[in-house]
């Protein structure tokens, strides 16, 4: 039974870096994810004057509750959405002029609801080219706090950024949310804030964050549940195969572990214990209709194994996947059609019929790590699949192809 060592969670590593930078004292992050996104976040902190010491298994961050150590900085956020959204918010709590830019892919991704909320809180934030998109400049003079209204219907990261900012404001924050996707990611944020000494509260659609700052701590990063989904899916599509991911069990913070409940509904054997999660393929995958609003990062994983179900697989309420690294609904549909699969797509849903032509094709990655990792699962059952940009997995899992090849050998493919 292969036990797969999954790298640390991207979302948890990014939040932990923000919290460590904002906390009073030196924080040690144990087993952080080392990938293009998180290296970009750490590099951004360094550009803002925070001290980040890195060893192979841990990172130490010298916190600065008063904000960046430099009065001026130019920060390049690479492809990282958390970097591009969290760092300008962190910088706003300091004093100085900070410019942020990002890759062409990240420049296309929306930011306006967060920009509006920060401006409503008195932050001088200017988009230089296209309103609501990078590049942008923050002329920071600290944040007073108070009440603000936020639309988090496109991305829960807007709400997470404001929650993380709350304790750094002079009065704390009351954030009134008009729409919200990916609620489990917000729950991760609140749980992690608690580990750094802050108790945020939710009263209906209002989130309340007290002022007073964070305390440094030692924080262990759990394995990435979205990344684990490819390995769980590999077991589910392979009769008799079994995969265990240690460190991702009943106490896990990440909502994306809920993907294994979808696999269970389809017919896989699933066991979740305090120590880890195991999925075993039974040789049967049932079609189903599933709402994936709260676990939308695993939508491509399900789409990639859907052709091997015995009936149609319909995934609903995933409109926000259209504004990720690429339009993931269209990317999944396009690649499935290349494999001879019958697919229908709507504004926020995709329906996939059983069966493939059994012939491989080149998968168009759109530079999106999740598209490549998802269709690697399809490649377990369809020979001859290749990728136009296999290297884009470095965003979250630089060693993915080697780890997946090892799994393929272990499960006898």
C-alpha positions, 0 to 999 in steps of 0.5 A: 500500500503506497504511502504518498508524501504530499508536499505542504499545503499551498494555501496554508503556507501562504497564510502562515507566511503572512501571519509569521511576518505580521506576528510579534517575534520569530515564527518557525514554519515546519515543512512548508511547501517549496514551490514557485508560488511560495518561493515567490511569496517569501521573496516578496516578504524579503523585498518588503524588508522582512527577514526570512531564513530558509532551511530544507525543512523549515523557514524562520520569519522575523515578524514586524507587527509595524509593517515592512522594514523598508519605505519603498519596494517593488514586488513581483508576485509571479503567478501567485494569487495569494502573493498578489492579493495578500502582500499588498494588504500586508503592506497597507498596514505599514508606512511607505510606498509599495509597488506590486506587479505579477505575471501576464497570467496573474495580471488577468485575474481580478482584484477589484473587490479587494481593492475597493474594500481597502480603499473604503478603509482609507488605503491609498491604492492605485491600479496603474493600467487596468482598474482592478488588476495588477500592477498597483501601488499602495501608499501606506500609512497604516489602517484605522479599521472599522466596518467594510463591505466586501463581495467575495463571490469570485474569490474567498482570498479577498475575505482572507486578506482582510481577515488577516489584516484585521489585527494589524488595524488600530480599531479591528475590522467588521467585514460584511460579506455580500457573497462568498465562495470556497467557505472552507478556505475562510475556515482555514484562515480563522483556525490559523489566526487562532494559532497565532493568538487571534480569535476572529468571530462570524456573526451571520454574514459579518466577520469580526476581527479584534485589534491587538496583533499576532503572537509568533509561534511554531507552526507545522504545515499539513500536506496539500489536500488539493494535490492529494486529490490526484493521488486519491483519484489514481487509486479510485480509477485503478481496481484494487489500487490503494493510496494512503496520504499520512498527515491528512486526516480527521483533524485536517484544516483543508476543505478539499479533503472533502474530495474523498467523499465524492470518491466514496459516493462514486464507489471507492472505499475511503477511510479517514483516520486521525493519522491519514486518509486511504482510498482504494479502487473497487473497480466500480465508479458510479456517475453522479451530480455533485455541487463542488462550490466549496471544493472547486480546486478539485473540480478538474480532478473529478472531470479527468476521471469522469469518463471512467464512471458508469454514468454521466458525471455532472459538476455544478456551482463552479462558476469561480473556476472560470477565473482561476489560472485559466478558465478551468471549465473550458480547459477541462471540456476542451481536453476531454473532447480531444480524448473523444469524450462527450461533454456539455458545459454551462456558465457554472457546470460541466457534464461528462458522459462515460467513455473515451476513444481510448487514444491519447492526445496532447493535453493543452495545459493553459499554463495551469498546474491543476489541468496537468496534474488532473489529466495525469490521472486520465493517463492511467487509463488512456495510453499516449497522453502528453502535455504541451507544458508539463513543467507548469506543475512547479507552481505547487509541486515541482516533483509531481511527475516523478511522484506520479510515475512512482505511484504508477509503478506501485499500483501496477501500471 
